Amino acid sequence: MGETPSLDSYWRAIVLFGRNVASYKFALGEALLELGNQHGNELVGLDDLALPFATRVADHLKTHDKQGTSSSSQFLDECRRFNRGESSTDQLKDTTVRLGFGNVIDRFHVVDGSDVDERFFIDERSTSQSIRLTDNLQQLLTQADGADLSGEIQARWRLVETAWELNLPSSLLTVQFEPTSSSLVVPRRRTSITPARDALNGYQKGHCFYCYAPISITSGSPDLGEVDHLFAWSIGDHIAGAPIDGVWNLVLACNGCNNWHEKSDRPPDLRYVERLSHRNEYLISSHHPLRPTLIAQTGTTPSERDQTLRQAFNDISAGGVRAAWTTSQEHKRGF
């Protein structure tokens, strides 16, 4: 679980977990994949970057007119004029060089508020109005299937567009698989899981799963335990093939830990993943009534169940790129 992230893990973290207030990061990612195959680790001028970037935005505008959370954009207006035949390719290029890149070049490598450790280009706009593609991009294209990377960008782009269309934060958009059409459909409505308190508390013995603070399962109690998803509910219906709402992923937490400001949809600290594994194995080995449910959700053998948790952690941490969250304090162990 503590392996050094691969280059494709860094790339996927940027695409899947970067902050989405506009679709420009997706367009820049696709442009980089295209240019990386053409330019090696050379300088790429903004005038050469402009059309691979802008035409992708223009193509998406044809089906989803909203490409960001801002109410207006001169760059997007130019892309719309280009789609209507009211603007030439040269005009689109000039406008993109002047207005299109905005903050996207500065923020491309930002995940969870800070730059990732590996970069796929260097910003040299201050000296040459260019970016320099790095060896990392070349290695990424060599090691990974560029078509797959592009397809992943498109899939994420469409999900974010759908979130904007539904007036949802992209982090709250959830999808489910529709086998008849082999497609993903939205939206999924959250269902109540509060009756799980009694079942979960038997193992935790009245203590928070994370910090071991005392909790209660009595309604109206000031320290009432809250049912929490160790791997965040906002991820979607499933993670590592297991249902996100499954008992395997549910714990009781105190209010402080459940609403800890650093938590959000970030990966849990590894010790919590290991604690969850121990909890599940304990319930299974003790022939708890939840035993068949836990086995059905995560695997028939201990090794299969361990692999499910390892894969879930790897998926949500983007191969170790995203920093894990941990509680601010921990009391004496309570279970």
N, C-alpha and C positions, 0 to 999 in steps of 0.2 A: 504493500500500500504506500510505501514511501519512496517509490522510484522517481528518478529525475524525469521531468516532463519531456516528451518528444516535441519536435518542431510542429508536427501536425496537432499536438495537444494545445500548444500556444496559439496556433492559428484558429482552431475551433473555439478556444476560449474567447478570442477576440470577436469572432462572428456570433457565437451563441450567447455570450454573457456580457458583451459590451452594452453600454447604455444606449437605448434606441429612442432618440428624440427626432430622428430623421432617417431616411433610408440611405443616406450618402455613404455610410460605412460599407454597406453591402455592395454598392456600385463601385466603390474604390477597391474593395476586395476582388471583385471580378475583373476589374481593369488590371490589377496587379498580376493576377494569374495569367492573363493574356499577354501582358508586356514582359513578364518574366521569361516566357518562352521565346521572346524575340530579342531581348536586350541584354541577357546575362546580368552582370552586376554593374551595368553602365549607368551613367546619368540619364534620366528621362526628364525632358523639359515639360513644363506644365502645358505647353501647346501640343505636345505629343500625348500627354495623359488625358487631355480634355475630352476628346471625342469617345475614346473607350469608356470613359466615366459617364459623360453626359448622355450618350445614346442609350445606355442601360437604364438611366433614370427616366428618359423619355419613353422607352418601351413600357415601363411599369405604369407610367401615367396614363397610358391608353386604357388600362383596365381598372386602376385605382388612382383616382385623382388626388387623394390625400397621401402625400409622401413625407409627412412630418407633423409635428405637433404645433409648429408655428402657424399663425393665421395667414401669413403672406411671405412670399419669396420671389425676388426678381429673377433669380436663376430658374426656379420652377416655371415661372411665367414664360421665360424664354424657351424652355423645353416644350411647353404647351404650344407656343407659336410655331416651333419647329414641327411638331406633330400635325399642325393644321396647314403646313406648307407656307406659312407666313414669314418664315425665317430660314436663311440658308445655312448650309453646313459651316461656312466660315463665320457667320454671325453667332451660331451656337458655340463654336470653338472660342471665339473672342470673349463672349459673355461668361463662359465657364471659367476661362483663365482669370477673369476679373472677379467673378462673384461665386463661382460654383464650389470652390474647395473650402471656403470659410474656415471652420474649425476641424474639418474631418481629417486633414493631414496631421494636425496637432494631436487629435484624440484617438486616432485609429488604434494605437497600441494600448489604450487605457482599458483596464478591466477592474471592476470593484474599486474605482477611484485612484488607481495608480498604474504606472506603466508595467507591462509584462517584462520579463528579463531578456527576452530575445526579440529582435526587431527584424522586420522584413523589408524595410527601407529606411533611409536616413533623410531627414528634411534638410535640404540645402537651398531652400528658397531665398534665404537672406543674401546669398552670394551669387546664385546662378539661376534663380527661378526654376529650380529643378528638384527632383528627389533622386536619390541614388539607391537602386535596388541592391540588396545585400546578398551575400552567399547563402544566407538562411533561406531566402526565397527560392534560390536555385536548388538547394538541397530538399526543400519541401516538395518542389515539383518533381524531383527525381525519386523521392521516397514514397510520395503519395500519388494517387490518381487525381490529376487535375480536374477531370470531368466530375469525379465524386465531390471534390471540394467545391466546385462551382454549383453542383446540384444541391449541396447542403446550404450554400448561401441563398440560393433561390427558395428553398423550402422555408428557411428562417425568415426571409424577406416577405414571403406570402403570409406567414403567420402574423408578423408584425402589422402588415397592411390590414389584415382581418381584425386585429385588435383595435387599430385606429378606426376602422369602419364601425365597430361595435362600441366605440367610445370606452374601451377598456385599457388599463395599463398593460403593456405587453407582458409583464411579469405575471399577470393574473389570467392570461389567455390559456385555456386548457383545451385539449383536443382528445378525440377518441377515434379508434379504428373502425371503419365501416367495411366489413368483409365482402359485401356484395359488390361494391364498387372499388374495393382495394384502395380506399382513400381515407384521409383524415377529415373528420367533420367537427364543427364547433357549433355552439358552446356546450360545455358540461356544467351543470349546476351543482354546487356544493351541498352535500347532505350532512345531517347532524350525526355526530359520532359521540356525543356526550354520554350515552348509556354505557360506554366502555369503561367508565371510571372504576366501577366495582371489580371488573375482571382484571384490570391492569394493576390495581392497588395491592392485590394479594401478594405479588412478587416484590413490589416496592415498599411495602410495609409502612405506608404513610409518609413517604419521603419523596422529594423531587428527584426525578431521574438524573438530572444534571448536577445540581449543587447539594443535594441531600437535605435541603431545608424541609422542616415538617410541613405536611399538607394534609388536607381533610377531603373526604369525598361526600360530606354532608352538605346538601344544598343550603345556600345562605351563609355558609361559614366564610369568615373573612380570609381564610387561607385555603379556600377551595382549590383543589388540584384541577388543572386544565389539561384536556386531552391534546397532545401535540404530535405532529408528524416529525420523526427524526429527520427523514429526508423530506424536504419541504413539499407541501401539498401543491404549491404553485408550479412545480415541475411539470405536472401533467398526470394522466391516468395511471401510467406505469413507469417504473424505473428498473432497469436490469431484468425486465420480464415479469416483475412482481407488481401487484396493484398498490398504488401509492396509499390508498385508503385501507389497506390490509392491516390486520392486527399485528403482523410482524413488524410494522413500521410505526406503531402507536405506543406512546409512553405518557405518563402523567408528569406534568411539570408545574412548578410554582409560577405565579403570575410574572414574577421578575424574569425568570429564565425564558418563559414562553414568549414574552414581549421584549426581550433583550434587543436593543437597537441595532446591534451588529449582526443579528441572526438572519433576518430576511430569508432569501432563498440560497444562502451560501452553504457550503458543505459543513457538516458537523465535524468537530474534532475527532480524530481517530479513536480516542479513548471511549467516546460515546458509541461509536460503531461497534467497538469490541464489547462494550457493556451490553449493547442491544443483542449481539450474537450470544453472549453468555445467558442473557435473560431468555431468549427464544429456546436455546438448547436446554435450559433448566426446565422450562415448561413442557417441552417435548419429552425429556427423559423421565419426568415425574408423572407422565400420562395425564396431564392436565386436560380438562375438556377442550381447550383450544389446540391441543396437539394435532388433530387431523387438519385443522385450518392452517396452522403454521407450516406443516409439511406440504400441503397443497400449494401454498403461496410461494414458498422459497426453495423447496427441493426435498427429495426423499432421503438423502444421506447428509451427514454433517459436512462433508466436503462440498456437496452441491449448495448447501445453505451458506457456507462460508464464501463460496464463489459468488453467490447472489449479492451478498453484502459488499464484497470487494468490488464487484462490477458497478454497483450502485454508487459507491464512494468515488470510483474512478470517473463515472459519468458526470456526477454533479460537480466534481472538482476539476473537470476538464483535464484529466490526466495529471493532476497535481498542480496545475497553474493557479487555480483559485485558492485563496487563503481560507482556512477553516475558521469557524467561529467557536468560541469557548466562553463559558460563563465568567462573570467578573469575580466570583468568589466561590469557594467550596467548603461546606461544613463537614463535620465528622461523618464518615461513611455510615449510611443508615440501612443498607441492605447488601 
